[in-house]
Amino acid sequence: MKAYDEDDGNGEHDEHGAAESTGTGARIPLPRASVEDDGRVLPDPAPVALEHQVLTSLLGAWALAACSAQEAAAVDEHLGQCEACADEALRLREAVTLLQRPESLDLDPALRTRVLDGCLERRPPRIPVPEWATSYDAETARLDALLQDFGDAEWHAPVRLRWFEGDDTASRRTTVAGVIAHLLTVDGTVAVALGLDDPLGDITAPTRAPAARTEAYWRASHYPPTRAVRAPWREQSHSIVRTVAFTGDAGGLPVSYGDFELPLRDAMLDRAFECWVHAEDIAEAVDYPYEPPSARHLNGMIDLAARMLPGALAARRRAGLAAPGLRPHLVAAGEPGRSLRLEIEGSGGGEWLIPLDSPGAVGSTDHEVAHVALDGVEFCRLAAGHVSPAEAAAGQMGDREAIRDVLFAAASLSRL
């Protein structure tokens, strides 16, 4: 038994090419072409006949564009005939525009965090990312989103990297693609510590220092880096986050930067900080706005810089770039010594007591000799070498020499 009629040569065809049914099975009609398929113009909705009172009651919905097509057509036709309703419709439409605030077409930078938080509240990850790695995860994702729609012109836009050396500013000219290549090679120090592949591959750098690795990578490139560098950088950042989530390590694994080491948890903060700083460099080069990190992540970056200041002060003192202080005195490790109170205002802020005489000393309110107040983002840009110590907008009180040394030590944390 046939479920439908087949054209087996015994049936006759009508003028449309459809075979007449010759069997007893149910006949399924051929599908009809829709208006959208054949290119014909869609018919305008015919207005329905409605009374004046009904049309008046529909004005609010019409102003909000909530009427059906037939109702909207009826209201439109009525407004051309009734002056009172036309005035009321105009008033309602203006009121609707006041209810809708103009919004930027750019996505809220906090949207990704809110979406992830909402998802994780419903179903926690089986292997969560450690808290100390979340800032790196967030900043690499934000930078990747910025790069997503870049064309060739943006990838080759000139970028000037800035940092501080000694008591002077330094800079290096590259491109957007060159900046991503720089992040790829320096993030590679963390990848190597985790047992992942080194992005340098067969390229030999004279030292493990970030600048040496970057220069080696740039020199080995036959052509200036292009958009092709984005994929390995992003894949490496994903691999780093996945690996630290699986290791279960508390973040104490040493990561070598050549002339110094950082524990893994601090190295991840350092990489998040540099990713944000260079994302701002890129955004400035293509004239695009870029927001600072979230307050929680910014606080972690500021805390890392504050903890590194005593060591930076000692290094500058050994190099003859920092004064020994008005009343210098050596203290044993773990003992209180002369201190500067660093007050960071705004997002991610807080207070830190910075020991001045020895990296092993402990900050003490009883030995406080100076107080400096800085905005959080301003302090980070100082630590990135984007703001000179002389130009840093700081509230200062106390030992001027100690304040100067701390501000210059903060700038000396920057590097290529």
Secondary structure as GFF3:
##gff-version 3
##sequence-region A 1 416
A	DSSP	alpha_helix	35	38	.	.	.	ID=ss1
A	DSSP	alpha_helix	52	57	.	.	.	ID=ss2
A	DSSP	alpha_helix	59	63	.	.	.	ID=ss3
A	DSSP	alpha_helix	69	79	.	.	.	ID=ss4
A	DSSP	alpha_helix	83	99	.	.	.	ID=ss5
A	DSSP	alpha_helix	111	122	.	.	.	ID=ss6
A	DSSP	three_ten_helix	131	133	.	.	.	ID=ss7
A	DSSP	alpha_helix	134	147	.	.	.	ID=ss8
A	DSSP	alpha_helix	152	155	.	.	.	ID=ss9
A	DSSP	beta_strand	158	165	.	.	.	ID=ss10
A	DSSP	beta_strand	168	175	.	.	.	ID=ss11
A	DSSP	alpha_helix	176	193	.	.	.	ID=ss12
A	DSSP	alpha_helix	210	220	.	.	.	ID=ss13
A	DSSP	three_ten_helix	227	229	.	.	.	ID=ss14
A	DSSP	alpha_helix	230	247	.	.	.	ID=ss15
A	DSSP	beta_strand	254	256	.	.	.	ID=ss16
A	DSSP	beta_strand	261	263	.	.	.	ID=ss17
A	DSSP	alpha_helix	264	285	.	.	.	ID=ss18
A	DSSP	alpha_helix	295	318	.	.	.	ID=ss19
A	DSSP	beta_strand	336	345	.	.	.	ID=ss20
A	DSSP	beta_strand	350	355	.	.	.	ID=ss21
A	DSSP	beta_strand	362	375	.	.	.	ID=ss22
A	DSSP	alpha_helix	376	383	.	.	.	ID=ss23
A	DSSP	beta_strand	395	398	.	.	.	ID=ss24
A	DSSP	alpha_helix	400	412	.	.	.	ID=ss25
###
